[in-house]
């Protein structure tokens, strides 16, 4: 049986500001934005990822302090290109650090408006062999 991690709840103080950051600055896909008189819940997914972030105002989403999530990690095929893209979109990012010359040892980082921190790891192999093949992407397994 597969056990897949598909959602991480991210504590934020301002849902709309966070949607603007993750969708417009980072380029995450907006899966849904559901609001009614009882709640406001938003799910966003990085391109090529099988795991989404969820932000909102339900009790399970407000138990952690905004900005308290540390060390979430994204993986890209080219750290320099990814860093340049984020800089061009107005995201404040750290310098690239090479901890190990082997593939997987190159990182940079950034924080969202609340201070939740992210590491971006370069794995060059993802360029030729993405974790989720392009033809398998899309909402709930439907082709994109």
N, C-alpha and C positions, 0 to 999 in steps of 0.2 A: 504494500500500500504506500503510495506517495503521500508525503506530508509537506505541503507547499506553503511557504510564507507569502501571503498575497496582500496583506494590508498592515500598515503601521499607523497607529493613531499618533498624530503630531499635535502637541499642545501649543496653541496660539492665542493671542489676546484679541485679535481683530480678524475675523474670517475674511471679509472682503479684501483687506490689505494683503493677507496671505495668499488668497486666490490670485490677485494681481501679480504678486511676486513669483509664485510657482508656475503659473500659466504664462504670463507675459515676459518675465525676465529669464526664467529657467527653461521655458518651453515644454513644461509638462502638459499632457493632454487632460482636458477637463472631462472626466467621465460622467459626473452628475453633480448638480448643485440643487439640493432639495431643501426648500424652506416652506414652513407653514407656521401656524400659530403656536405649535409645540416645540419646534426645533429647526435648526439650520445645520445641514450636514453636506460636506463637499468631499468628493473623491477625485484625486488627480494621479496620473501615472506618467512616469518618465518614458520617453520613447524607447521601445525595445525591452521594457521591464515587465516582469511578471508580478511585481509587487507595487502596490499603490500606497499613497498616503491619504489619510482621512483626517479632516479637520471639522470641527463643529462645536456645538454648545450642549450636547447631551451630557449627562453626568459622567459617563465613561470617558468622555473626551475632555472634561474640565477638571478631572481629579489631579492631573499633573500640572505643575506651574508652567505657564507659557515660557518658552525658551529653555526648558530644562532637559530637552533631548540632546544627547551628545553622541557624536561619532557615527551618525548614519553614513552609509557609504554608497556612492555611485561608482560604476565602472565604465570607462570609455576606452576606445581604441587608441586615441591620440590626445594625451593630456594637454599638450601645447595648443592644439586646435580648439579643444573644449574650453580651455582657460581664456583664449582669445575671444571665443564666441560669447562667453559670459561677460567679459570686460566690455565688449561692444554693446551688450544689452544693459550695461550699467550696474552689474553686480560687482561688489567689492570682493576680490579673491586674494588668497595668499600667493606667494611665489611658489613655483614648482620645486619640490624637494625630491632628490633621488636617494632613497635609503639603500637601494640595492640595484646594481646594473641589470640584473635579470628581469625578465618581463614580470610585472606586478609590483615592482619596487619603486615606482614613481607616483607621487601624490601632490595634490594641492587641496586647498579647502576654502570654505566660505560659510557664512552664517545667514539665516533668514532674518527678517526684520525683528523677530522676538529674541533672537540669539540662539535658536536651535542650530547646532553645528553639523556640517557635512564634510566628509572627506571624498575626494575624487581620485580614484586609482586608475592608472593606465595599465590595461592588459591588451597588448597589440593583437593578440590572437582573436579578439572580438571583432576585428575588421573582417576577417575571412570566415569566421565561424561564430556568429552571434549566439547568445544563449537561447534566444527564442528566434527561430528562423522567420524571415520577413513574411513568408506565406502563411505562417501560423499565428500572426498577430491579429489583433482585433478584439473587440469586446467579447468576452466569454467564448473565445475560440473561433468566432466568426472572422472571416478574412477581412482585413482592413480595407 
